[in-house]
Amino acid sequence: MTRIGIGYDVHRLTGGRPLWIGGIEVPHTLGLDGHSDADVLIHAICDALLGAAALGDIGKHFPDNDNRYKDIDSKILLRRCTALLQEHGYRIVNIDSIVCAQQPKLSPYIEAMRTKLAEVMQLPVGCISVKATTTEHLGFEGREEGISAHAAALIEQI
């Protein structure tokens, strides 16, 4: 049996924090605000994976009022989500994702993100798709107030 899940996340841009997207630090003057490292792409992927397996969402498993997750590296959360799926008898088939950001331009970092995400989920790089788009200066992303990410995950029972 195969199952599909979708995920979405958004974080506000702020000064004084590094910008983590897809498990790598992207050079920029602003970072994303959040309880963890605020890696918007990894959070969307976690929600897609958890949703595909009907295991709730990232907030259920890693609540933002729990100090254990304060400033945590989101790659740790993704590893835990991957393990949780395996514990429930699923394996990840592929991930498709998109990051919406006016700035910084993400195309130079896409392959590094794919490689890092594949490493964390122990998948071939060819199973991970990361795309980036601007919103043509529309909405909060276009005004450079925040960054959002969408993800779809296909999983199957093992």
Residue pairs with C-beta under 8 A, 6 or more apart in sequence:
1 156
1 157
2 93
2 154
2 155
2 156
3 52
3 53
3 54
3 90
3 154
3 155
3 156
4 52
4 152
4 153
4 154
4 155
5 47
5 48
5 49
5 50
5 51
5 52
5 53
5 152
5 153
5 155
6 47
6 48
6 51
6 150
6 151
6 152
6 153
7 43
7 44
7 45
7 46
7 47
7 48
7 49
7 50
7 51
7 149
7 150
7 151
7 152
7 153
8 44
8 47
8 148
8 149
8 150
8 151
9 40
9 41
9 43
9 44
9 47
9 58
9 148
9 149
10 40
10 140
10 146
10 147
10 148
10 149
11 32
11 33
11 34
11 38
11 40
11 146
11 147
12 32
12 33
12 145
12 146
13 30
13 31
13 32
13 33
13 144
13 145
13 146
13 147
14 30
14 31
14 32
14 33
15 29
15 30
15 31
16 31
17 30
17 31
17 32
17 33
17 38
18 25
18 31
18 37
19 25
19 26
19 27
19 28
19 30
19 31
19 32
19 104
20 26
20 31
20 32
20 37
20 38
20 39
20 42
20 74
21 32
21 39
21 40
21 41
21 99
21 101
21 106
21 109
21 113
21 147
21 149
22 39
22 41
22 42
22 99
22 109
22 112
22 113
22 114
22 116
22 117
22 130
23 39
23 41
23 42
23 74
23 75
23 78
23 113
23 116
23 117
23 120
24 109
24 112
24 113
24 116
26 104
26 106
26 109
27 104
28 103
28 104
30 144
31 38
32 38
32 39
32 40
32 146
32 147
34 64
35 64
35 65
35 69
35 70
35 71
36 43
36 62
36 64
36 69
36 70
36 71
36 72
36 73
36 74
36 77
37 71
37 72
37 73
37 74
38 74
39 74
39 75
40 99
40 147
40 148
40 149
41 97
41 99
41 113
41 117
41 130
41 149
41 151
42 74
42 75
42 77
42 78
42 117
43 58
43 74
43 77
43 149
44 97
44 149
44 150
44 151
45 78
45 81
45 95
45 97
45 117
45 151
45 153
46 58
46 74
46 77
46 78
46 81
47 57
47 58
47 151
48 95
48 97
48 151
48 152
48 153
49 81
49 82
49 85
49 92
49 153
49 155
50 56
50 57
50 58
50 60
50 61
50 81
50 84
51 57
51 153
52 85
52 90
52 153
52 154
52 155
53 84
53 85
53 88
53 90
53 155
55 61
55 84
55 85
55 88
58 77
58 81
61 77
61 80
61 81
61 84
62 69
62 72
62 77
62 80
63 69
69 77
75 116
75 120
78 117
78 120
78 121
79 120
79 121
82 92
82 120
82 121
82 122
85 91
85 92
85 155
86 158
89 157
89 158
90 155
90 156
90 157
90 158
91 155
91 156
91 158
92 121
92 123
92 127
92 153
92 154
92 155
93 127
93 154
93 155
93 156
94 123
94 127
94 128
94 129
94 153
94 154
95 117
95 121
95 123
95 127
95 128
95 129
95 151
95 152
95 153
95 154
96 129
96 131
96 151
96 152
97 128
97 129
97 130
97 131
97 149
97 150
97 151
97 152
98 130
98 131
98 132
98 133
98 149
98 150
98 151
99 106
99 130
99 131
99 132
99 133
99 147
99 148
99 149
100 132
100 133
100 134
100 135
100 141
100 147
100 148
100 149
100 150
101 132
101 134
101 141
101 147
101 148
102 134
102 135
102 137
102 141
102 142
102 143
102 144
103 144
105 132
106 132
107 132
110 130
110 131
110 132
113 130
114 125
114 128
114 129
114 130
115 125
117 123
117 128
117 130
118 124
118 125
118 127
118 128
121 128
134 141
134 142
135 141
135 142
136 142
137 143
140 146
140 148
141 147
141 148
